[in-house]
Amino acid sequence: MPSSERRKEIRRRRHRRQKKLHFARKLPNATVSETATIAEKLRSLTPGAQEIIQRWELEKR
């Protein structure tokens, strides 16, 4: 039986949240190139990525 659209969206949100937490944990020890990679992955992960990048100050690094 196919799952409802709401269930799919909840699953996508939870996955995005887990990925953001994963990137946030890696960020303090990240080099400049790793920071750029994290920013690029965030852009492909979520539509609100630019706000997250500004909040985490990834462009300044």
PDB file with SEQRES, HELIX, SHEET and CRYST1 records, atoms N, CA, C and O in Angstrom:
SEQRES   1 A   61  MET PRO SER SER GLU ARG ARG LYS GLU ILE ARG ARG ARG          
SEQRES   2 A   61  ARG HIS ARG ARG GLN LYS LYS LEU HIS PHE ALA ARG LYS          
SEQRES   3 A   61  LEU PRO ASN ALA THR VAL SER GLU THR ALA THR ILE ALA          
SEQRES   4 A   61  GLU LYS LEU ARG SER LEU THR PRO GLY ALA GLN GLU ILE          
SEQRES   5 A   61  ILE GLN ARG TRP GLU LEU GLU LYS ARG                          
HELIX    1 AA1 GLU A    5  LYS A   26  1                                  22    
HELIX    2 AA2 LEU A   27  ASN A   29  5                                   3    
HELIX    3 AA3 VAL A   32  LEU A   45  1                                  14    
HELIX    4 AA4 ALA A   49  ARG A   55  1                                   7    
CRYST1    1.000    1.000    1.000  90.00  90.00  90.00 P 1           1          
ATOM      1  N   MET A   1       0.843  -1.167   0.000  1.00  0.00           N  
ATOM      2  CA  MET A   1       0.000   0.000   0.000  1.00  0.00           C  
ATOM      3  C   MET A   1       0.895   1.240   0.000  1.00  0.00           C  
ATOM      4  O   MET A   1       1.782   1.348   0.847  1.00  0.00           O  
ATOM      5  N   PRO A   2       0.687   2.173  -0.923  1.00  0.00           N  
ATOM      6  CA  PRO A   2       1.538   3.357  -0.993  1.00  0.00           C  
ATOM      7  C   PRO A   2       1.308   4.276   0.206  1.00  0.00           C  
ATOM      8  O   PRO A   2       0.196   4.396   0.719  1.00  0.00           O  
ATOM      9  N   SER A   3       2.380   4.911   0.630  1.00  0.00           N  
ATOM     10  CA  SER A   3       2.243   5.819   1.763  1.00  0.00           C  
ATOM     11  C   SER A   3       1.724   7.168   1.295  1.00  0.00           C  
ATOM     12  O   SER A   3       1.866   7.542   0.131  1.00  0.00           O  
ATOM     13  N   SER A   4       1.131   7.874   2.213  1.00  0.00           N  
ATOM     14  CA  SER A   4       0.544   9.161   1.862  1.00  0.00           C  
ATOM     15  C   SER A   4       1.647  10.193   1.623  1.00  0.00           C  
ATOM     16  O   SER A   4       2.791  10.006   2.038  1.00  0.00           O  
ATOM     17  N   GLU A   5       1.289  11.264   0.959  1.00  0.00           N  
ATOM     18  CA  GLU A   5       2.255  12.323   0.659  1.00  0.00           C  
ATOM     19  C   GLU A   5       2.771  12.961   1.952  1.00  0.00           C  
ATOM     20  O   GLU A   5       3.941  13.334   2.036  1.00  0.00           O  
ATOM     21  N   ARG A   6       1.915  13.085   2.941  1.00  0.00           N  
ATOM     22  CA  ARG A   6       2.339  13.659   4.222  1.00  0.00           C  
ATOM     23  C   ARG A   6       3.418  12.803   4.863  1.00  0.00           C  
ATOM     24  O   ARG A   6       4.398  13.333   5.387  1.00  0.00           O  
ATOM     25  N   ARG A   7       3.254  11.514   4.828  1.00  0.00           N  
ATOM     26  CA  ARG A   7       4.241  10.594   5.414  1.00  0.00           C  
ATOM     27  C   ARG A   7       5.582  10.724   4.692  1.00  0.00           C  
ATOM     28  O   ARG A   7       6.638  10.706   5.323  1.00  0.00           O  
ATOM     29  N   LYS A   8       5.530  10.857   3.366  1.00  0.00           N  
ATOM     30  CA  LYS A   8       6.767  11.013   2.585  1.00  0.00           C  
ATOM     31  C   LYS A   8       7.478  12.314   2.944  1.00  0.00           C  
ATOM     32  O   LYS A   8       8.700  12.342   3.086  1.00  0.00           O  
ATOM     33  N   GLU A   9       6.708  13.390   3.090  1.00  0.00           N  
ATOM     34  CA  GLU A   9       7.306  14.682   3.421  1.00  0.00           C  
ATOM     35  C   GLU A   9       7.926  14.652   4.816  1.00  0.00           C  
ATOM     36  O   GLU A   9       8.997  15.220   5.027  1.00  0.00           O  
ATOM     37  N   ILE A  10       7.273  14.006   5.754  1.00  0.00           N  
ATOM     38  CA  ILE A  10       7.838  13.885   7.097  1.00  0.00           C  
ATOM     39  C   ILE A  10       9.154  13.128   7.046  1.00  0.00           C  
ATOM     40  O   ILE A  10      10.115  13.514   7.711  1.00  0.00           O  
ATOM     41  N   ARG A  11       9.211  12.065   6.272  1.00  0.00           N  
ATOM     42  CA  ARG A  11      10.442  11.289   6.127  1.00  0.00           C  
ATOM     43  C   ARG A  11      11.555  12.139   5.512  1.00  0.00           C  
ATOM     44  O   ARG A  11      12.702  12.083   5.956  1.00  0.00           O  
ATOM     45  N   ARG A  12      11.209  12.933   4.480  1.00  0.00           N  
ATOM     46  CA  ARG A  12      12.207  13.807   3.851  1.00  0.00           C  
ATOM     47  C   ARG A  12      12.723  14.848   4.840  1.00  0.00           C  
ATOM     48  O   ARG A  12      13.921  15.128   4.878  1.00  0.00           O  
ATOM     49  N   ARG A  13      11.825  15.423   5.639  1.00  0.00           N  
ATOM     50  CA  ARG A  13      12.240  16.420   6.638  1.00  0.00           C  
ATOM     51  C   ARG A  13      13.178  15.818   7.663  1.00  0.00           C  
ATOM     52  O   ARG A  13      14.193  16.418   8.019  1.00  0.00           O  
ATOM     53  N   ARG A  14      12.838  14.636   8.133  1.00  0.00           N  
ATOM     54  CA  ARG A  14      13.688  13.989   9.132  1.00  0.00           C  
ATOM     55  C   ARG A  14      15.065  13.684   8.559  1.00  0.00           C  
ATOM     56  O   ARG A  14      16.073  13.847   9.246  1.00  0.00           O  
ATOM     57  N   HIS A  15      15.114  13.251   7.324  1.00  0.00           N  
ATOM     58  CA  HIS A  15      16.385  12.948   6.683  1.00  0.00           C  
ATOM     59  C   HIS A  15      17.217  14.223   6.526  1.00  0.00           C  
ATOM     60  O   HIS A  15      18.419  14.220   6.790  1.00  0.00           O  
ATOM     61  N   ARG A  16      16.572  15.312   6.095  1.00  0.00           N  
ATOM     62  CA  ARG A  16      17.283  16.587   5.965  1.00  0.00           C  
ATOM     63  C   ARG A  16      17.834  17.039   7.315  1.00  0.00           C  
ATOM     64  O   ARG A  16      18.965  17.516   7.401  1.00  0.00           O  
ATOM     65  N   ARG A  17      17.034  16.888   8.366  1.00  0.00           N  
ATOM     66  CA  ARG A  17      17.473  17.285   9.702  1.00  0.00           C  
ATOM     67  C   ARG A  17      18.680  16.468  10.134  1.00  0.00           C  
ATOM     68  O   ARG A  17      19.624  17.020  10.699  1.00  0.00           O  
ATOM     69  N   GLN A  18      18.669  15.171   9.882  1.00  0.00           N  
ATOM     70  CA  GLN A  18      19.797  14.316  10.247  1.00  0.00           C  
ATOM     71  C   GLN A  18      21.044  14.705   9.470  1.00  0.00           C  
ATOM     72  O   GLN A  18      22.137  14.733  10.034  1.00  0.00           O  
ATOM     73  N   LYS A  19      20.898  15.009   8.174  1.00  0.00           N  
ATOM     74  CA  LYS A  19      22.051  15.403   7.367  1.00  0.00           C  
ATOM     75  C   LYS A  19      22.622  16.739   7.849  1.00  0.00           C  
ATOM     76  O   LYS A  19      23.840  16.914   7.901  1.00  0.00           O  
ATOM     77  N   LYS A  20      21.736  17.684   8.203  1.00  0.00           N  
ATOM     78  CA  LYS A  20      22.215  18.973   8.700  1.00  0.00           C  
ATOM     79  C   LYS A  20      22.990  18.794  10.006  1.00  0.00           C  
ATOM     80  O   LYS A  20      24.023  19.432  10.208  1.00  0.00           O  
ATOM     81  N   LEU A  21      22.497  17.934  10.884  1.00  0.00           N  
ATOM     82  CA  LEU A  21      23.211  17.674  12.136  1.00  0.00           C  
ATOM     83  C   LEU A  21      24.570  17.032  11.865  1.00  0.00           C  
ATOM     84  O   LEU A  21      25.555  17.344  12.534  1.00  0.00           O  
ATOM     85  N   HIS A  22      24.617  16.141  10.890  1.00  0.00           N  
ATOM     86  CA  HIS A  22      25.866  15.484  10.517  1.00  0.00           C  
ATOM     87  C   HIS A  22      26.882  16.525  10.031  1.00  0.00           C  
ATOM     88  O   HIS A  22      28.046  16.498  10.429  1.00  0.00           O  
ATOM     89  N   PHE A  23      26.428  17.441   9.166  1.00  0.00           N  
ATOM     90  CA  PHE A  23      27.321  18.485   8.657  1.00  0.00           C  
ATOM     91  C   PHE A  23      27.743  19.433   9.768  1.00  0.00           C  
ATOM     92  O   PHE A  23      28.892  19.874   9.798  1.00  0.00           O  
ATOM     93  N   ALA A  24      26.835  19.754  10.679  1.00  0.00           N  
ATOM     94  CA  ALA A  24      27.149  20.666  11.776  1.00  0.00           C  
ATOM     95  C   ALA A  24      28.213  20.070  12.698  1.00  0.00           C  
ATOM     96  O   ALA A  24      29.055  20.796  13.227  1.00  0.00           O  
ATOM     97  N   ARG A  25      28.176  18.763  12.887  1.00  0.00           N  
ATOM     98  CA  ARG A  25      29.185  18.115  13.730  1.00  0.00           C  
ATOM     99  C   ARG A  25      30.553  18.106  13.067  1.00  0.00           C  
ATOM    100  O   ARG A  25      31.573  18.198  13.750  1.00  0.00           O  
ATOM    101  N   LYS A  26      30.588  17.994  11.736  1.00  0.00           N  
ATOM    102  CA  LYS A  26      31.857  17.960  11.015  1.00  0.00           C  
ATOM    103  C   LYS A  26      32.473  19.348  10.861  1.00  0.00           C  
ATOM    104  O   LYS A  26      33.685  19.468  10.682  1.00  0.00           O  
ATOM    105  N   LEU A  27      31.662  20.382  10.928  1.00  0.00           N  
ATOM    106  CA  LEU A  27      32.091  21.729  10.592  1.00  0.00           C  
ATOM    107  C   LEU A  27      33.217  22.306  11.453  1.00  0.00           C  
ATOM    108  O   LEU A  27      34.114  22.935  10.890  1.00  0.00           O  
ATOM    109  N   PRO A  28      33.232  22.136  12.771  1.00  0.00           N  
ATOM    110  CA  PRO A  28      34.299  22.775  13.560  1.00  0.00           C  
ATOM    111  C   PRO A  28      35.716  22.338  13.172  1.00  0.00           C  
ATOM    112  O   PRO A  28      36.645  23.136  13.298  1.00  0.00           O  
ATOM    113  N   ASN A  29      35.907  21.127  12.715  1.00  0.00           N  
ATOM    114  CA  ASN A  29      37.233  20.632  12.367  1.00  0.00           C  
ATOM    115  C   ASN A  29      37.484  20.630  10.862  1.00  0.00           C  
ATOM    116  O   ASN A  29      38.491  20.091  10.402  1.00  0.00           O  
ATOM    117  N   ALA A  30      36.584  21.223  10.102  1.00  0.00           N  
ATOM    118  CA  ALA A  30      36.676  21.160   8.643  1.00  0.00           C  
ATOM    119  C   ALA A  30      37.694  22.157   8.108  1.00  0.00           C  
ATOM    120  O   ALA A  30      37.851  23.258   8.635  1.00  0.00           O  
ATOM    121  N   THR A  31      38.382  21.744   7.046  1.00  0.00           N  
ATOM    122  CA  THR A  31      39.293  22.645   6.347  1.00  0.00           C  
ATOM    123  C   THR A  31      38.478  23.526   5.406  1.00  0.00           C  
ATOM    124  O   THR A  31      37.258  23.388   5.316  1.00  0.00           O  
ATOM    125  N   VAL A  32      39.157  24.427   4.708  1.00  0.00           N  
ATOM    126  CA  VAL A  32      38.462  25.338   3.800  1.00  0.00           C  
ATOM    127  C   VAL A  32      37.779  24.568   2.673  1.00  0.00           C  
ATOM    128  O   VAL A  32      36.637  24.863   2.321  1.00  0.00           O  
ATOM    129  N   SER A  33      38.468  23.596   2.116  1.00  0.00           N  
ATOM    130  CA  SER A  33      37.869  22.829   1.020  1.00  0.00           C  
ATOM    131  C   SER A  33      36.708  21.967   1.516  1.00  0.00           C  
ATOM    132  O   SER A  33      35.715  21.808   0.806  1.00  0.00           O  
ATOM    133  N   GLU A  34      36.817  21.414   2.711  1.00  0.00           N  
ATOM    134  CA  GLU A  34      35.721  20.629   3.267  1.00  0.00           C  
ATOM    135  C   GLU A  34      34.515  21.527   3.560  1.00  0.00           C  
ATOM    136  O   GLU A  34      33.372  21.104   3.385  1.00  0.00           O  
ATOM    137  N   THR A  35      34.762  22.751   4.000  1.00  0.00           N  
ATOM    138  CA  THR A  35      33.681  23.698   4.250  1.00  0.00           C  
ATOM    139  C   THR A  35      32.945  24.018   2.959  1.00  0.00           C  
ATOM    140  O   THR A  35      31.717  24.093   2.944  1.00  0.00           O  
ATOM    141  N   ALA A  36      33.689  24.208   1.876  1.00  0.00           N  
ATOM    142  CA  ALA A  36      33.060  24.475   0.580  1.00  0.00           C  
ATOM    143  C   ALA A  36      32.229  23.278   0.130  1.00  0.00           C  
ATOM    144  O   ALA A  36      31.146  23.446  -0.431  1.00  0.00           O  
ATOM    145  N   THR A  37      32.728  22.088   0.373  1.00  0.00           N  
ATOM    146  CA  THR A  37      31.988  20.879   0.018  1.00  0.00           C  
ATOM    147  C   THR A  37      30.700  20.773   0.827  1.00  0.00           C  
ATOM    148  O   THR A  37      29.652  20.419   0.287  1.00  0.00           O  
ATOM    149  N   ILE A  38      30.777  21.080   2.119  1.00  0.00           N  
ATOM    150  CA  ILE A  38      29.591  21.039   2.970  1.00  0.00           C  
ATOM    151  C   ILE A  38      28.560  22.046   2.477  1.00  0.00           C  
ATOM    152  O   ILE A  38      27.369  21.737   2.422  1.00  0.00           O  
ATOM    153  N   ALA A  39      29.003  23.245   2.119  1.00  0.00           N  
ATOM    154  CA  ALA A  39      28.083  24.266   1.615  1.00  0.00           C  
ATOM    155  C   ALA A  39      27.410  23.795   0.330  1.00  0.00           C  
ATOM    156  O   ALA A  39      26.209  23.992   0.145  1.00  0.00           O  
ATOM    157  N   GLU A  40      28.178  23.178  -0.551  1.00  0.00           N  
ATOM    158  CA  GLU A  40      27.610  22.676  -1.812  1.00  0.00           C  
ATOM    159  C   GLU A  40      26.584  21.571  -1.553  1.00  0.00           C  
ATOM    160  O   GLU A  40      25.536  21.531  -2.198  1.00  0.00           O  
ATOM    161  N   LYS A  41      26.882  20.683  -0.617  1.00  0.00           N  
ATOM    162  CA  LYS A  41      25.945  19.608  -0.293  1.00  0.00           C  
ATOM    163  C   LYS A  41      24.672  20.157   0.340  1.00  0.00           C  
ATOM    164  O   LYS A  41      23.578  19.650   0.088  1.00  0.00           O  
ATOM    165  N   LEU A  42      24.817  21.195   1.163  1.00  0.00           N  
ATOM    166  CA  LEU A  42      23.633  21.821   1.747  1.00  0.00           C  
ATOM    167  C   LEU A  42      22.756  22.448   0.665  1.00  0.00           C  
ATOM    168  O   LEU A  42      21.529  22.369   0.734  1.00  0.00           O  
ATOM    169  N   ARG A  43      23.379  23.067  -0.327  1.00  0.00           N  
ATOM    170  CA  ARG A  43      22.605  23.676  -1.412  1.00  0.00           C  
ATOM    171  C   ARG A  43      21.784  22.633  -2.163  1.00  0.00           C  
ATOM    172  O   ARG A  43      20.657  22.905  -2.577  1.00  0.00           O  
ATOM    173  N   SER A  44      22.341  21.459  -2.337  1.00  0.00           N  
ATOM    174  CA  SER A  44      21.602  20.423  -3.058  1.00  0.00           C  
ATOM    175  C   SER A  44      20.592  19.709  -2.153  1.00  0.00           C  
ATOM    176  O   SER A  44      19.671  19.056  -2.643  1.00  0.00           O  
ATOM    177  N   LEU A  45      20.765  19.833  -0.847  1.00  0.00           N  
ATOM    178  CA  LEU A  45      19.912  19.117   0.098  1.00  0.00           C  
ATOM    179  C   LEU A  45      18.572  19.806   0.326  1.00  0.00           C  
ATOM    180  O   LEU A  45      17.533  19.147   0.358  1.00  0.00           O  
ATOM    181  N   THR A  46      18.590  21.128   0.483  1.00  0.00           N  
ATOM    182  CA  THR A  46      17.377  21.813   0.916  1.00  0.00           C  
ATOM    183  C   THR A  46      17.203  23.146   0.214  1.00  0.00           C  
ATOM    184  O   THR A  46      18.192  23.798  -0.121  1.00  0.00           O  
ATOM    185  N   PRO A  47      15.966  23.565  -0.015  1.00  0.00           N  
ATOM    186  CA  PRO A  47      15.741  24.858  -0.658  1.00  0.00           C  
ATOM    187  C   PRO A  47      16.127  26.043   0.225  1.00  0.00           C  
ATOM    188  O   PRO A  47      16.421  27.115  -0.304  1.00  0.00           O  
ATOM    189  N   GLY A  48      16.138  25.893   1.539  1.00  0.00           N  
ATOM    190  CA  GLY A  48      16.505  26.973   2.457  1.00  0.00           C  
ATOM    191  C   GLY A  48      17.982  26.985   2.797  1.00  0.00           C  
ATOM    192  O   GLY A  48      18.370  27.455   3.866  1.00  0.00           O  
ATOM    193  N   ALA A  49      18.802  26.476   1.906  1.00  0.00           N  
ATOM    194  CA  ALA A  49      20.226  26.308   2.190  1.00  0.00           C  
ATOM    195  C   ALA A  49      20.952  27.630   2.372  1.00  0.00           C  
ATOM    196  O   ALA A  49      21.858  27.719   3.201  1.00  0.00           O  
ATOM    197  N   GLN A  50      20.576  28.668   1.613  1.00  0.00           N  
ATOM    198  CA  GLN A  50      21.300  29.927   1.698  1.00  0.00           C  
ATOM    199  C   GLN A  50      21.182  30.526   3.097  1.00  0.00           C  
ATOM    200  O   GLN A  50      22.142  31.103   3.609  1.00  0.00           O  
ATOM    201  N   GLU A  51      20.024  30.394   3.707  1.00  0.00           N  
ATOM    202  CA  GLU A  51      19.841  30.883   5.078  1.00  0.00           C  
ATOM    203  C   GLU A  51      20.721  30.110   6.057  1.00  0.00           C  
ATOM    204  O   GLU A  51      21.313  30.703   6.959  1.00  0.00           O  
ATOM    205  N   ILE A  52      20.810  28.803   5.886  1.00  0.00           N  
ATOM    206  CA  ILE A  52      21.642  27.969   6.756  1.00  0.00           C  
ATOM    207  C   ILE A  52      23.113  28.320   6.573  1.00  0.00           C  
ATOM    208  O   ILE A  52      23.863  28.395   7.547  1.00  0.00           O  
ATOM    209  N   ILE A  53      23.526  28.535   5.331  1.00  0.00           N  
ATOM    210  CA  ILE A  53      24.912  28.879   5.039  1.00  0.00           C  
ATOM    211  C   ILE A  53      25.273  30.211   5.691  1.00  0.00           C  
ATOM    212  O   ILE A  53      26.371  30.356   6.227  1.00  0.00           O  
ATOM    213  N   GLN A  54      24.377  31.169   5.652  1.00  0.00           N  
ATOM    214  CA  GLN A  54      24.636  32.454   6.304  1.00  0.00           C  
ATOM    215  C   GLN A  54      24.666  32.304   7.819  1.00  0.00           C  
ATOM    216  O   GLN A  54      25.513  32.901   8.484  1.00  0.00           O  
ATOM    217  N   ARG A  55      23.754  31.515   8.370  1.00  0.00           N  
ATOM    218  CA  ARG A  55      23.705  31.325   9.814  1.00  0.00           C  
ATOM    219  C   ARG A  55      24.963  30.624  10.324  1.00  0.00           C  
ATOM    220  O   ARG A  55      25.481  30.973  11.385  1.00  0.00           O  
ATOM    221  N   TRP A  56      25.449  29.651   9.582  1.00  0.00           N  
ATOM    222  CA  TRP A  56      26.646  28.915   9.961  1.00  0.00           C  
ATOM    223  C   TRP A  56      27.933  29.616   9.534  1.00  0.00           C  
ATOM    224  O   TRP A  56      29.029  29.149   9.844  1.00  0.00           O  
ATOM    225  N   GLU A  57      27.802  30.738   8.822  1.00  0.00           N  
ATOM    226  CA  GLU A  57      28.918  31.552   8.349  1.00  0.00           C  
ATOM    227  C   GLU A  57      29.894  30.744   7.513  1.00  0.00           C  
ATOM    228  O   GLU A  57      31.105  30.815   7.725  1.00  0.00           O  
ATOM    229  N   LEU A  58      29.378  29.979   6.567  1.00  0.00           N  
ATOM    230  CA  LEU A  58      30.220  29.140   5.731  1.00  0.00           C  
ATOM    231  C   LEU A  58      30.920  29.944   4.634  1.00  0.00           C  
ATOM    232  O   LEU A  58      32.002  29.561   4.189  1.00  0.00           O  
ATOM    233  N   GLU A  59      30.327  31.040   4.196  1.00  0.00           N  
ATOM    234  CA  GLU A  59      30.933  31.815   3.119  1.00  0.00           C  
ATOM    235  C   GLU A  59      32.119  32.635   3.604  1.00  0.00           C  
ATOM    236  O   GLU A  59      32.976  33.008   2.804  1.00  0.00           O  
ATOM    237  N   LYS A  60      32.183  32.920   4.887  1.00  0.00           N  
ATOM    238  CA  LYS A  60      33.290  33.688   5.445  1.00  0.00           C  
ATOM    239  C   LYS A  60      34.558  32.859   5.584  1.00  0.00           C  
ATOM    240  O   LYS A  60      35.659  33.406   5.653  1.00  0.00           O  
ATOM    241  N   ARG A  61      34.405  31.552   5.624  1.00  0.00           N  
ATOM    242  CA  ARG A  61      35.558  30.682   5.866  1.00  0.00           C  
ATOM    243  C   ARG A  61      36.348  30.457   4.616  1.00  0.00           C  
ATOM    244  O   ARG A  61      37.354  29.747   4.641  1.00  0.00           O  
TER     245      ARG A  61                                                      
END                                                                             
